[in-house]
């Protein structure tokens, strides 16, 4: 994810406490907007999230791109549809706010 940092301006890494309690990894400016990003890796073909996250965006590190989704919109979608798991590709088509950045 170090290369993802290069896409951001004014990068600020989270402290150990912020990572554990607020569940975000890096803060920076993307497309002239400041955001906190959850960069936790995909494990066992899934990514764990939490409704307690203080992150603004969740980043999925794919082979040739980064897929960035809005956490608030993701949480709303999960609650409205009573879901605990979603497929990333179908999620992209269902959410309004997402960005795909080439590596």
VEXPA-314604 format. One record per atom (N, C-alpha, C): residue number from 1; atom name; x, y, z. Coordinates in Angstrom, 3 decimals. Last residue first. Example, Ala and Ser with C-alpha at 12.3 -4.5 7.8 and 13.67 -1.06 7.14 Angstrom:
<vokes>
@k = 2 a = N u = 12.850 v = -2.250 w = 7.080;
@k = 2 a = CA u = 13.670 v = -1.060 w = 7.140;
@k = 2 a = C u = 12.900 v = 0.030 w = 7.870;
@k = 1 a = N u = 13.190 v = -5.690 w = 7.800;
@k = 1 a = CA u = 12.300 v = -4.500 w = 7.800;
@k = 1 a = C u = 13.200 v = -3.300 w = 7.800;
</vokes>
This chain:
<vokes>
@k = 103 a = N u = -2.832 v = 1.527 w = -10.877;
@k = 103 a = CA u = -1.541 v = 1.508 w = -10.163;
@k = 103 a = C u = -0.453 v = 2.027 w = -11.081;
@k = 102 a = N u = -5.807 v = 3.497 w = -11.216;
@k = 102 a = CA u = -4.819 v = 2.557 w = -11.747;
@k = 102 a = C u = -3.519 v = 2.631 w = -10.932;
@k = 101 a = N u = -8.570 v = 3.679 w = -9.108;
@k = 101 a = CA u = -7.307 v = 4.308 w = -9.481;
@k = 101 a = C u = -6.361 v = 3.269 w = -10.046;
@k = 100 a = N u = -11.879 v = 4.204 w = -8.908;
@k = 100 a = CA u = -10.928 v = 3.165 w = -9.293;
@k = 100 a = C u = -9.684 v = 3.882 w = -9.810;
@k = 99 a = N u = -14.183 v = 5.135 w = -6.465;
@k = 99 a = CA u = -13.129 v = 5.560 w = -7.374;
@k = 99 a = C u = -12.254 v = 4.352 w = -7.666;
@k = 98 a = N u = -17.604 v = 5.684 w = -5.666;
@k = 98 a = CA u = -16.412 v = 4.846 w = -5.669;
@k = 98 a = C u = -15.442 v = 5.380 w = -6.707;
@k = 97 a = N u = -20.721 v = 6.258 w = -4.804;
@k = 97 a = CA u = -19.416 v = 6.877 w = -4.615;
@k = 97 a = C u = -18.344 v = 5.796 w = -4.596;
@k = 96 a = N u = -22.936 v = 4.611 w = -5.219;
@k = 96 a = CA u = -22.759 v = 5.797 w = -6.051;
@k = 96 a = C u = -21.339 v = 6.338 w = -5.984;
@k = 95 a = N u = -23.080 v = 1.031 w = -5.424;
@k = 95 a = CA u = -22.768 v = 2.256 w = -4.685;
@k = 95 a = C u = -22.549 v = 3.414 w = -5.645;
@k = 94 a = N u = -23.431 v = -1.026 w = -7.257;
@k = 94 a = CA u = -24.570 v = -0.619 w = -6.439;
@k = 94 a = C u = -24.338 v = 0.675 w = -5.655;
@k = 93 a = N u = -21.043 v = -1.601 w = -8.495;
@k = 93 a = CA u = -22.167 v = -1.191 w = -9.343;
@k = 93 a = C u = -23.355 v = -0.673 w = -8.529;
@k = 92 a = N u = -19.526 v = -2.356 w = -6.295;
@k = 92 a = CA u = -19.128 v = -1.191 w = -7.093;
@k = 92 a = C u = -20.298 v = -0.693 w = -7.939;
@k = 91 a = N u = -20.767 v = -4.758 w = -5.529;
@k = 91 a = CA u = -20.838 v = -3.587 w = -4.665;
@k = 91 a = C u = -20.518 v = -2.314 w = -5.440;
@k = 90 a = N u = -19.970 v = -6.540 w = -7.449;
@k = 90 a = CA u = -21.378 v = -6.140 w = -7.434;
@k = 90 a = C u = -21.572 v = -4.894 w = -6.568;
@k = 89 a = N u = -17.234 v = -6.648 w = -6.741;
@k = 89 a = CA u = -17.639 v = -6.213 w = -8.080;
@k = 89 a = C u = -19.113 v = -5.806 w = -8.124;
@k = 88 a = N u = -17.290 v = -7.615 w = -4.041;
@k = 88 a = CA u = -16.758 v = -6.296 w = -4.377;
@k = 88 a = C u = -17.244 v = -5.807 w = -5.733;
@k = 87 a = N u = -20.017 v = -9.026 w = -2.438;
@k = 87 a = CA u = -19.037 v = -9.208 w = -3.496;
@k = 87 a = C u = -18.587 v = -7.827 w = -3.959;
@k = 86 a = N u = -20.454 v = -8.966 w = 1.108;
@k = 86 a = CA u = -20.824 v = -8.528 w = -0.236;
@k = 86 a = C u = -19.683 v = -8.838 w = -1.189;
@k = 85 a = N u = -21.835 v = -9.792 w = 4.284;
@k = 85 a = CA u = -20.821 v = -10.017 w = 3.261;
@k = 85 a = C u = -21.356 v = -9.539 w = 1.920;
@k = 84 a = N u = -23.947 v = -9.034 w = 5.692;
@k = 84 a = CA u = -22.684 v = -9.074 w = 6.423;
@k = 84 a = C u = -21.522 v = -9.275 w = 5.454;
@k = 83 a = N u = -26.975 v = -7.168 w = 5.220;
@k = 83 a = CA u = -25.886 v = -7.995 w = 4.721;
@k = 83 a = C u = -24.693 v = -7.939 w = 5.664;
@k = 82 a = N u = -29.413 v = -5.686 w = 5.049;
@k = 82 a = CA u = -29.174 v = -6.687 w = 6.087;
@k = 82 a = C u = -28.116 v = -7.700 w = 5.657;
@k = 81 a = N u = -29.769 v = -3.557 w = 3.459;
@k = 81 a = CA u = -29.943 v = -4.861 w = 2.824;
@k = 81 a = C u = -29.670 v = -6.023 w = 3.776;
@k = 80 a = N u = -29.250 v = -1.443 w = 5.199;
@k = 80 a = CA u = -30.524 v = -1.489 w = 4.465;
@k = 80 a = C u = -30.816 v = -2.861 w = 3.885;
@k = 79 a = N u = -26.602 v = -2.099 w = 6.052;
@k = 79 a = CA u = -27.731 v = -2.061 w = 6.992;
@k = 79 a = C u = -29.069 v = -2.200 w = 6.280;
@k = 78 a = N u = -25.125 v = -1.904 w = 3.659;
@k = 78 a = CA u = -25.123 v = -3.155 w = 4.424;
@k = 78 a = C u = -26.315 v = -3.215 w = 5.378;
@k = 77 a = N u = -25.620 v = 0.786 w = 2.950;
@k = 77 a = CA u = -26.016 v = -0.303 w = 2.045;
@k = 77 a = C u = -26.110 v = -1.627 w = 2.807;
@k = 76 a = N u = -24.414 v = 2.087 w = 5.118;
@k = 76 a = CA u = -25.842 v = 2.265 w = 4.865;
@k = 76 a = C u = -26.366 v = 1.128 w = 3.986;
@k = 75 a = N u = -21.728 v = 1.304 w = 4.732;
@k = 75 a = CA u = -22.454 v = 0.922 w = 5.947;
@k = 75 a = C u = -23.963 v = 1.025 w = 5.760;
@k = 74 a = N u = -21.235 v = 2.537 w = 2.232;
@k = 74 a = CA u = -21.117 v = 1.091 w = 2.388;
@k = 74 a = C u = -21.903 v = 0.622 w = 3.604;
@k = 73 a = N u = -21.501 v = 5.224 w = 2.912;
@k = 73 a = CA u = -22.420 v = 4.643 w = 1.938;
@k = 73 a = C u = -22.410 v = 3.121 w = 2.021;
@k = 72 a = N u = -19.348 v = 5.412 w = 4.717;
@k = 72 a = CA u = -20.709 v = 5.737 w = 5.157;
@k = 72 a = C u = -21.739 v = 5.114 w = 4.208;
@k = 71 a = N u = -17.121 v = 4.706 w = 3.066;
@k = 71 a = CA u = -17.512 v = 3.880 w = 4.218;
@k = 71 a = C u = -18.950 v = 4.151 w = 4.659;
@k = 70 a = N u = -16.794 v = 4.532 w = -0.354;
@k = 70 a = CA u = -17.170 v = 5.403 w = 0.749;
@k = 70 a = C u = -17.706 v = 4.558 w = 1.901;
@k = 69 a = N u = -14.010 v = 2.832 w = -1.838;
@k = 69 a = CA u = -15.449 v = 2.990 w = -1.611;
@k = 69 a = C u = -15.670 v = 3.864 w = -0.385;
@k = 68 a = N u = -11.665 v = 2.285 w = -4.297;
@k = 68 a = CA u = -11.945 v = 3.060 w = -3.097;
@k = 68 a = C u = -13.460 v = 3.235 w = -2.982;
@k = 67 a = N u = -9.369 v = 0.114 w = -5.560;
@k = 67 a = CA u = -10.793 v = 0.427 w = -5.574;
@k = 67 a = C u = -11.115 v = 1.076 w = -4.236;
@k = 66 a = N u = -6.490 v = 0.272 w = -7.441;
@k = 66 a = CA u = -7.042 v = 0.419 w = -6.103;
@k = 66 a = C u = -8.510 v = 0.795 w = -6.275;
@k = 65 a = N u = -5.098 v = -2.133 w = -9.778;
@k = 65 a = CA u = -5.809 v = -0.909 w = -9.406;
@k = 65 a = C u = -6.143 v = -0.900 w = -7.922;
@k = 64 a = N u = -4.105 v = -4.590 w = -10.419;
@k = 64 a = CA u = -3.735 v = -3.473 w = -11.282;
@k = 64 a = C u = -4.351 v = -2.140 w = -10.880;
@k = 63 a = N u = -4.894 v = -6.236 w = -8.141;
@k = 63 a = CA u = -3.669 v = -6.467 w = -8.911;
@k = 63 a = C u = -3.215 v = -5.216 w = -9.673;
@k = 62 a = N u = -6.103 v = -4.190 w = -5.386;
@k = 62 a = CA u = -6.253 v = -5.224 w = -6.404;
@k = 62 a = C u = -4.962 v = -5.302 w = -7.235;
@k = 61 a = N u = -6.918 v = -3.220 w = -2.394;
@k = 61 a = CA u = -5.694 v = -3.313 w = -3.175;
@k = 61 a = C u = -5.813 v = -4.493 w = -4.132;
@k = 60 a = N u = -9.386 v = -1.086 w = -1.479;
@k = 60 a = CA u = -9.152 v = -2.478 w = -1.830;
@k = 60 a = C u = -7.966 v = -2.510 w = -2.783;
@k = 59 a = N u = -10.073 v = 1.146 w = 1.086;
@k = 59 a = CA u = -9.298 v = 0.904 w = -0.120;
@k = 59 a = C u = -9.075 v = -0.592 w = -0.283;
@k = 58 a = N u = -12.654 v = 3.158 w = 2.259;
@k = 58 a = CA u = -12.013 v = 1.854 w = 2.363;
@k = 58 a = C u = -11.338 v = 1.572 w = 1.026;
@k = 57 a = N u = -12.973 v = 6.363 w = 3.821;
@k = 57 a = CA u = -12.933 v = 5.520 w = 2.622;
@k = 57 a = C u = -12.232 v = 4.211 w = 2.930;
@k = 56 a = N u = -12.983 v = 7.427 w = 6.340;
@k = 56 a = CA u = -13.944 v = 7.945 w = 5.370;
@k = 56 a = C u = -14.083 v = 7.006 w = 4.179;
@k = 55 a = N u = -12.733 v = 5.892 w = 9.570;
@k = 55 a = CA u = -12.232 v = 6.108 w = 8.212;
@k = 55 a = C u = -13.358 v = 6.651 w = 7.340;
@k = 54 a = N u = -13.603 v = 5.121 w = 11.942;
@k = 54 a = CA u = -13.580 v = 6.572 w = 11.745;
@k = 54 a = C u = -13.020 v = 6.915 w = 10.366;
@k = 53 a = N u = -15.635 v = 2.265 w = 12.589;
@k = 53 a = CA u = -14.528 v = 2.894 w = 11.873;
@k = 53 a = C u = -14.693 v = 4.407 w = 11.765;
@k = 52 a = N u = -17.705 v = 0.868 w = 13.603;
@k = 52 a = CA u = -17.048 v = 1.800 w = 14.514;
@k = 52 a = C u = -15.912 v = 2.568 w = 13.837;
@k = 51 a = N u = -18.490 v = -1.012 w = 11.867;
@k = 51 a = CA u = -19.324 v = 0.178 w = 11.906;
@k = 51 a = C u = -18.723 v = 1.238 w = 12.832;
@k = 50 a = N u = -15.778 v = -2.489 w = 10.118;
@k = 50 a = CA u = -16.491 v = -2.270 w = 11.365;
@k = 50 a = C u = -17.318 v = -0.997 w = 11.260;
@k = 49 a = N u = -14.515 v = -5.213 w = 8.063;
@k = 49 a = CA u = -14.771 v = -3.812 w = 8.375;
@k = 49 a = C u = -15.511 v = -3.714 w = 9.692;
@k = 48 a = N u = -12.373 v = -7.366 w = 6.342;
@k = 48 a = CA u = -13.185 v = -7.145 w = 7.523;
@k = 48 a = C u = -13.317 v = -5.642 w = 7.761;
@k = 47 a = N u = -12.485 v = -8.830 w = 3.247;
@k = 47 a = CA u = -11.935 v = -7.709 w = 4.003;
@k = 47 a = C u = -12.897 v = -7.422 w = 5.136;
@k = 46 a = N u = -11.521 v = -11.886 w = 1.565;
@k = 46 a = CA u = -12.463 v = -10.971 w = 2.191;
@k = 46 a = C u = -11.742 v = -9.860 w = 2.929;
@k = 45 a = N u = -9.823 v = -13.938 w = 0.808;
@k = 45 a = CA u = -10.790 v = -13.424 w = -0.174;
@k = 45 a = C u = -11.844 v = -12.515 w = 0.444;
@k = 44 a = N u = -8.104 v = -14.032 w = 3.071;
@k = 44 a = CA u = -9.005 v = -15.146 w = 2.754;
@k = 44 a = C u = -10.149 v = -14.691 w = 1.851;
@k = 43 a = N u = -7.984 v = -10.561 w = 3.301;
@k = 43 a = CA u = -7.533 v = -11.837 w = 3.847;
@k = 43 a = C u = -8.569 v = -12.897 w = 3.536;
@k = 42 a = N u = -6.836 v = -7.467 w = 2.200;
@k = 42 a = CA u = -7.825 v = -8.527 w = 1.973;
@k = 42 a = C u = -7.218 v = -9.820 w = 2.498;
@k = 41 a = N u = -5.530 v = -5.067 w = 4.629;
@k = 41 a = CA u = -5.478 v = -5.961 w = 3.468;
@k = 41 a = C u = -6.652 v = -6.937 w = 3.387;
@k = 40 a = N u = -6.504 v = -1.717 w = 5.418;
@k = 40 a = CA u = -6.284 v = -3.108 w = 5.847;
@k = 40 a = C u = -6.393 v = -4.057 w = 4.663;
@k = 39 a = N u = -6.794 v = 0.950 w = 5.028;
@k = 39 a = CA u = -5.973 v = 0.223 w = 4.062;
@k = 39 a = C u = -5.765 v = -1.235 w = 4.445;
@k = 38 a = N u = -8.972 v = 3.450 w = 5.240;
@k = 38 a = CA u = -8.773 v = 2.128 w = 5.814;
@k = 38 a = C u = -8.038 v = 1.319 w = 4.747;
@k = 37 a = N u = -8.250 v = 6.921 w = 5.332;
@k = 37 a = CA u = -8.403 v = 5.693 w = 4.558;
@k = 37 a = C u = -8.125 v = 4.460 w = 5.405;
@k = 36 a = N u = -9.675 v = 10.074 w = 5.503;
@k = 36 a = CA u = -8.979 v = 9.036 w = 6.258;
@k = 36 a = C u = -9.295 v = 7.721 w = 5.562;
@k = 35 a = N u = -9.276 v = 12.952 w = 3.346;
@k = 35 a = CA u = -9.963 v = 11.734 w = 3.772;
@k = 35 a = C u = -9.052 v = 10.919 w = 4.686;
@k = 34 a = N u = -9.759 v = 16.071 w = 1.738;
@k = 34 a = CA u = -9.064 v = 15.294 w = 2.776;
@k = 34 a = C u = -9.919 v = 14.103 w = 3.227;
@k = 33 a = N u = -9.690 v = 16.666 w = -1.749;
@k = 33 a = CA u = -10.537 v = 16.422 w = -0.573;
@k = 33 a = C u = -9.727 v = 15.648 w = 0.467;
@k = 32 a = N u = -8.347 v = 16.756 w = -4.196;
@k = 32 a = CA u = -8.580 v = 18.009 w = -3.463;
@k = 32 a = C u = -9.511 v = 17.878 w = -2.261;
@k = 31 a = N u = -7.938 v = 14.031 w = -4.793;
@k = 31 a = CA u = -8.841 v = 14.861 w = -5.604;
@k = 31 a = C u = -9.308 v = 16.101 w = -4.840;
@k = 30 a = N u = -7.017 v = 13.470 w = -1.546;
@k = 30 a = CA u = -7.227 v = 12.813 w = -2.836;
@k = 30 a = C u = -8.266 v = 13.623 w = -3.591;
@k = 29 a = N u = -4.935 v = 13.897 w = 1.165;
@k = 29 a = CA u = -5.823 v = 14.583 w = 0.233;
@k = 29 a = C u = -5.820 v = 13.836 w = -1.098;
@k = 28 a = N u = -4.993 v = 11.719 w = 4.077;
@k = 28 a = CA u = -4.374 v = 12.483 w = 3.013;
@k = 28 a = C u = -5.413 v = 13.105 w = 2.103;
@k = 27 a = N u = -4.146 v = 9.319 w = 6.467;
@k = 27 a = CA u = -4.979 v = 10.471 w = 6.142;
@k = 27 a = C u = -4.243 v = 11.232 w = 5.044;
@k = 26 a = N u = -4.236 v = 5.810 w = 7.119;
@k = 26 a = CA u = -3.557 v = 6.985 w = 6.584;
@k = 26 a = C u = -4.577 v = 8.072 w = 6.283;
@k = 25 a = N u = -5.821 v = 3.990 w = 8.596;
@k = 25 a = CA u = -4.385 v = 3.805 w = 8.464;
@k = 25 a = C u = -3.623 v = 5.046 w = 8.002;
@k = 24 a = N u = -8.417 v = 3.373 w = 11.030;
@k = 24 a = CA u = -7.941 v = 3.966 w = 9.789;
@k = 24 a = C u = -6.418 v = 3.920 w = 9.796;
@k = 23 a = N u = -9.674 v = 2.632 w = 13.510;
@k = 23 a = CA u = -9.676 v = 1.750 w = 12.334;
@k = 23 a = C u = -9.395 v = 2.478 w = 11.014;
@k = 22 a = N u = -9.711 v = 3.626 w = 16.026;
@k = 22 a = CA u = -10.470 v = 4.370 w = 15.020;
@k = 22 a = C u = -10.509 v = 3.651 w = 13.672;
@k = 21 a = N u = -8.205 v = 1.756 w = 17.519;
@k = 21 a = CA u = -9.488 v = 2.251 w = 18.029;
@k = 21 a = C u = -10.351 v = 2.922 w = 16.968;
@k = 20 a = N u = -5.930 v = 1.003 w = 15.938;
@k = 20 a = CA u = -6.681 v = 0.021 w = 16.723;
@k = 20 a = C u = -8.074 v = 0.495 w = 17.093;
@k = 19 a = N u = -5.059 v = 3.375 w = 14.710;
@k = 19 a = CA u = -5.288 v = 2.164 w = 13.908;
@k = 19 a = C u = -6.188 v = 1.174 w = 14.648;
@k = 18 a = N u = -4.748 v = 5.041 w = 16.926;
@k = 18 a = CA u = -5.758 v = 5.370 w = 15.919;
@k = 18 a = C u = -6.078 v = 4.150 w = 15.059;
@k = 17 a = N u = -2.595 v = 3.709 w = 18.191;
@k = 17 a = CA u = -3.887 v = 3.841 w = 18.872;
@k = 17 a = C u = -4.998 v = 4.130 w = 17.866;
@k = 16 a = N u = -0.563 v = 4.079 w = 16.296;
@k = 16 a = CA u = -0.983 v = 2.717 w = 16.653;
@k = 16 a = C u = -2.358 v = 2.739 w = 17.320;
@k = 15 a = N u = -1.560 v = 6.788 w = 14.129;
@k = 15 a = CA u = -0.791 v = 6.230 w = 15.240;
@k = 15 a = C u = -1.295 v = 4.810 w = 15.501;
@k = 14 a = N u = -1.607 v = 7.076 w = 10.553;
@k = 14 a = CA u = -2.297 v = 6.925 w = 11.842;
@k = 14 a = C u = -1.331 v = 6.397 w = 12.887;
@k = 13 a = N u = 0.246 v = 9.386 w = 8.576;
@k = 13 a = CA u = -0.039 v = 8.015 w = 8.996;
@k = 13 a = C u = -0.709 v = 8.010 w = 10.366;
@k = 12 a = N u = -0.516 v = 11.700 w = 6.237;
@k = 12 a = CA u = -0.308 v = 11.573 w = 7.684;
@k = 12 a = C u = -0.709 v = 10.149 w = 8.078;
@k = 11 a = N u = 0.236 v = 13.536 w = 3.323;
@k = 11 a = CA u = 0.032 v = 12.231 w = 3.948;
@k = 11 a = C u = 0.383 v = 12.277 w = 5.439;
@k = 10 a = N u = -0.236 v = 15.560 w = 1.299;
@k = 10 a = CA u = -0.248 v = 15.818 w = 2.748;
@k = 10 a = C u = -0.559 v = 14.555 w = 3.551;
@k = 9 a = N u = -1.873 v = 13.667 w = -1.235;
@k = 9 a = CA u = -1.097 v = 14.841 w = -0.826;
@k = 9 a = C u = -1.235 v = 14.977 w = 0.676;
@k = 8 a = N u = -1.718 v = 10.413 w = -2.813;
@k = 8 a = CA u = -2.242 v = 11.373 w = -1.835;
@k = 8 a = C u = -1.303 v = 12.557 w = -1.656;
@k = 7 a = N u = -0.458 v = 8.585 w = -4.323;
@k = 7 a = CA u = -1.662 v = 9.177 w = -4.913;
@k = 7 a = C u = -2.223 v = 10.299 w = -4.037;
@k = 6 a = N u = 1.465 v = 7.544 w = -2.679;
@k = 6 a = CA u = 1.907 v = 8.459 w = -3.734;
@k = 6 a = C u = 0.738 v = 9.136 w = -4.435;
@k = 5 a = N u = 0.127 v = 5.687 w = -1.152;
@k = 5 a = CA u = 0.470 v = 6.974 w = -0.532;
@k = 5 a = C u = 0.866 v = 8.006 w = -1.579;
@k = 4 a = N u = 0.170 v = 3.477 w = -2.756;
@k = 4 a = CA u = -1.085 v = 4.229 w = -2.663;
@k = 4 a = C u = -0.821 v = 5.607 w = -2.075;
@k = 3 a = N u = 2.654 v = 2.396 w = -2.261;
@k = 3 a = CA u = 2.453 v = 3.108 w = -3.529;
@k = 3 a = C u = 1.148 v = 3.894 w = -3.535;
@k = 2 a = N u = 2.150 v = 1.098 w = 0.141;
@k = 2 a = CA u = 3.032 v = 2.267 w = 0.145;
@k = 2 a = C u = 2.838 v = 3.068 w = -1.141;
@k = 1 a = N u = 0.815 v = -1.203 w = 0.000;
@k = 1 a = CA u = 0.000 v = 0.000 w = 0.000;
@k = 1 a = C u = 0.854 v = 1.261 w = 0.000;
</vokes>
